Amino acid sequence: MSIDYDLSTATWRKSSYTNGDGGACVEIVDDLPGVTPVRDSKAPERPALVFPNAGWSAFVTAVKDNVL
């Protein structure tokens, strides 16, 4: 099942782990209920990936814990 989200007015926040040379950058939207949209900040015109909040949180925790 695919759901289309209107992210045209969303407030995107760049990852705090973004490096200074502009590489490896992701942006997320924090304030949507139930989901976390994620996009490549170098190509914001491309579609965002939308994850359930619990899935995104588990991914971020695994990265921080060096599990992945």
Long-range contacts (C-beta under 8 A, 24 or more apart in sequence): 3-50, 5-32, 5-35, 5-37, 5-48, 5-50, 7-37, 7-48, 10-37, 12-39, 12-41, 12-44, 14-41, 28-56
